[in-house]
Amino acid sequence: MARPRVSKEKQKVIAREQIDRLFQLAAAGFSKDKARANRYVALARKIAMKVKLRLPQHYKRRYCKHCYAYLQPGVNARVRTRGGKVIISCLECKKFMRIPLRSKP
């Protein structure tokens, strides 16, 4: 017997819940096992790509765009501001991400 079809909106809601849970698990378990936290990030990205869901901005800044490592500021990431940008440096792969700051009117 075939499984019942789930609508795309319902799939996205379920995916969002799973992604939230995976990032919570990554944050909670980072101090014990960094590899597992990195695996949770990889799973969350894979789920988002599967259902064509954009990750929220606060999650995008929690992992390295180059090596996909979960970033914990002060442990394996450095966060600085310079020239109107926030610079997040990954200490795992030595790459960095520049995020522009918005000026307040």
Residue frames as qw, qx, qy, qz and C-alpha x, y, z in Angstrom:
[[0.000, 0.888, 0.459, 0.000, 0.00, 0.00, 0.00],
 [0.413, 0.512, -0.016, 0.753, 1.37, 3.42, -0.96],
 [0.300, -0.369, -0.450, 0.756, 2.13, 6.03, 1.65],
 [0.137, 0.884, 0.445, -0.044, -0.24, 9.02, 1.73],
 [0.447, 0.519, 0.060, 0.726, 1.06, 12.16, 0.05],
 [0.355, -0.674, -0.313, 0.567, 2.15, 15.02, 2.32],
 [0.316, 0.921, 0.176, 0.144, 1.77, 18.55, 0.97],
 [0.590, 0.419, -0.194, 0.662, 4.88, 20.66, 0.36],
 [0.226, -0.719, 0.160, -0.638, 3.83, 23.15, 3.04],
 [0.864, -0.470, 0.056, -0.175, 3.52, 20.35, 5.57],
 [0.890, 0.140, -0.127, 0.416, 6.92, 18.98, 4.52],
 [0.298, 0.603, -0.207, 0.710, 8.48, 22.40, 5.08],
 [0.538, -0.674, 0.137, -0.486, 6.91, 22.70, 8.53],
 [0.963, -0.260, 0.014, 0.069, 8.25, 19.28, 9.50],
 [0.734, 0.359, -0.138, 0.560, 11.67, 20.12, 8.04],
 [0.025, -0.737, 0.193, -0.647, 11.80, 23.41, 9.99],
 [0.755, -0.579, 0.135, -0.274, 11.06, 21.54, 13.22],
 [0.959, -0.022, -0.015, 0.281, 13.77, 18.97, 12.47],
 [0.498, 0.562, -0.157, 0.641, 16.30, 21.70, 11.65],
 [0.340, -0.754, 0.189, -0.530, 15.49, 23.55, 14.89],
 [0.903, -0.407, 0.112, -0.080, 15.97, 20.34, 16.84],
 [0.876, 0.218, -0.067, 0.424, 19.26, 19.49, 15.10],
 [0.260, 0.659, -0.223, 0.669, 20.74, 22.92, 15.83],
 [0.593, -0.671, 0.184, -0.406, 19.62, 22.64, 19.47],
 [0.974, -0.183, 0.060, 0.123, 21.33, 19.25, 19.70],
 [0.679, 0.462, -0.135, 0.554, 24.46, 20.67, 18.06],
 [0.081, -0.750, 0.237, -0.612, 24.60, 23.53, 20.58],
 [0.768, -0.543, 0.185, -0.286, 24.01, 21.22, 23.54],
 [0.967, -0.110, 0.158, 0.164, 26.48, 18.54, 22.50],
 [0.499, 0.799, -0.231, 0.243, 29.25, 20.72, 21.09],
 [0.245, -0.770, 0.533, -0.251, 31.35, 20.70, 24.26],
 [0.799, -0.235, 0.544, -0.096, 31.26, 16.88, 24.46],
 [0.654, 0.109, 0.652, 0.369, 31.63, 15.86, 20.81],
 [0.125, 0.597, -0.209, -0.764, 32.47, 18.37, 18.07],
 [0.010, 0.090, -0.853, -0.515, 32.21, 15.78, 15.31],
 [0.068, 0.500, 0.860, -0.073, 28.63, 14.98, 16.29],
 [0.101, 0.730, 0.244, -0.631, 27.72, 18.69, 16.32],
 [0.074, 0.440, -0.540, -0.714, 29.20, 19.01, 12.82],
 [0.030, 0.166, 0.947, 0.272, 27.15, 15.99, 11.72],
 [0.119, 0.653, 0.648, -0.373, 23.96, 17.62, 13.04],
 [0.129, 0.664, -0.125, -0.726, 24.74, 20.72, 10.96],
 [0.038, 0.211, -0.799, -0.561, 25.30, 18.57, 7.87],
 [0.069, 0.395, 0.916, 0.009, 21.99, 16.78, 8.43],
 [0.130, 0.713, 0.391, -0.567, 20.14, 20.08, 8.91],
 [0.115, 0.534, -0.414, -0.728, 21.60, 21.43, 5.66],
 [0.003, 0.000, 0.924, 0.382, 20.68, 18.25, 3.81],
 [0.119, 0.563, 0.783, -0.234, 17.08, 18.41, 5.07],
 [0.139, 0.718, 0.105, -0.675, 16.80, 22.07, 4.03],
 [0.091, 0.392, -0.636, -0.658, 18.12, 21.32, 0.55],
 [0.113, 0.190, 0.965, 0.141, 15.82, 18.33, 0.15],
 [0.108, 0.710, 0.682, -0.139, 12.64, 20.38, 0.70],
 [0.306, 0.512, 0.218, 0.772, 14.09, 23.61, -0.84],
 [0.414, -0.857, -0.306, 0.024, 13.90, 25.48, 2.45],
 [0.309, 0.687, -0.295, 0.588, 16.09, 28.47, 3.24],
 [0.596, -0.309, -0.551, 0.496, 17.85, 28.25, 6.57],
 [0.202, -0.956, -0.214, -0.026, 17.05, 31.15, 8.89],
 [0.312, 0.814, -0.294, 0.392, 19.76, 33.79, 9.21],
 [0.465, -0.698, 0.459, -0.293, 20.58, 32.94, 12.82],
 [0.931, -0.098, 0.346, 0.056, 21.33, 29.35, 11.80],
 [0.723, 0.637, -0.044, 0.263, 23.38, 30.33, 8.75],
 [0.082, 0.828, -0.401, 0.382, 25.79, 32.19, 11.00],
 [0.726, -0.512, 0.407, -0.212, 26.23, 29.20, 13.33],
 [0.884, -0.019, 0.395, 0.250, 28.21, 27.09, 10.87],
 [0.214, -0.538, 0.480, 0.659, 31.17, 27.65, 8.55],
 [0.688, 0.594, 0.031, -0.416, 30.23, 28.04, 4.90],
 [0.370, 0.645, -0.650, -0.156, 33.49, 26.39, 3.82],
 [0.216, 0.225, -0.940, 0.136, 33.95, 23.33, 6.04],
 [0.627, -0.395, -0.438, -0.508, 30.39, 23.16, 7.51],
 [0.432, -0.083, -0.720, 0.536, 31.69, 23.01, 11.08],
 [0.358, -0.820, -0.438, -0.090, 29.39, 24.14, 13.88],
 [0.333, 0.477, -0.249, 0.774, 30.80, 27.45, 15.17],
 [0.540, -0.727, -0.386, 0.177, 30.96, 28.34, 18.84],
 [0.199, 0.857, -0.162, 0.446, 32.38, 31.87, 19.30],
 [0.370, -0.758, 0.466, -0.268, 35.43, 31.81, 21.53],
 [0.816, -0.218, 0.536, 0.009, 36.03, 28.09, 21.03],
 [0.609, 0.076, 0.611, 0.500, 36.45, 27.46, 17.31],
 [0.291, 0.735, 0.406, 0.458, 35.31, 30.81, 15.90],
 [0.302, -0.309, -0.169, 0.886, 36.41, 34.41, 16.23],
 [0.146, 0.815, 0.527, 0.194, 33.90, 37.24, 15.78],
 [0.337, -0.328, -0.018, 0.882, 35.17, 40.75, 15.03],
 [0.321, 0.873, 0.359, -0.075, 33.77, 43.97, 13.61],
 [0.409, -0.386, 0.315, 0.764, 35.79, 45.98, 11.14],
 [0.001, -0.137, 0.477, 0.868, 34.95, 48.51, 8.47],
 [0.590, 0.120, 0.013, -0.799, 31.18, 48.16, 8.80],
 [0.760, 0.102, -0.582, -0.270, 31.28, 44.36, 8.62],
 [0.751, -0.447, 0.434, -0.216, 31.09, 41.48, 11.06],
 [0.505, 0.505, -0.694, -0.085, 33.91, 39.06, 10.33],
 [0.874, -0.306, 0.300, -0.229, 33.46, 35.49, 11.56],
 [0.300, 0.595, -0.743, -0.062, 36.67, 33.48, 11.34],
 [0.974, -0.136, -0.091, -0.158, 36.54, 29.70, 11.47],
 [0.239, -0.728, 0.642, -0.044, 39.49, 28.37, 13.44],
 [0.847, 0.009, 0.531, -0.010, 38.95, 24.87, 12.02],
 [0.736, 0.441, 0.373, 0.354, 39.62, 25.65, 8.34],
 [0.384, -0.384, 0.077, 0.836, 41.11, 29.19, 8.73],
 [0.115, 0.458, 0.530, 0.704, 38.53, 30.73, 6.39],
 [0.013, 0.330, 0.437, -0.837, 36.29, 33.68, 7.20],
 [0.106, 0.652, 0.688, 0.300, 32.89, 35.11, 6.38],
 [0.078, -0.057, -0.105, 0.990, 32.11, 38.80, 6.04],
 [0.031, -0.671, -0.739, -0.051, 28.61, 39.96, 6.91],
 [0.121, 0.422, 0.059, 0.897, 27.76, 43.63, 6.26],
 [0.100, -0.437, -0.622, 0.642, 26.36, 45.68, 9.13],
 [0.073, 0.718, 0.523, 0.454, 23.31, 47.73, 8.35],
 [0.168, 0.079, -0.261, 0.947, 23.48, 51.35, 9.32],
 [0.028, -0.647, -0.706, 0.287, 20.59, 52.75, 11.35],
 [0.198, 0.647, 0.332, 0.658, 18.88, 55.78, 9.76]]
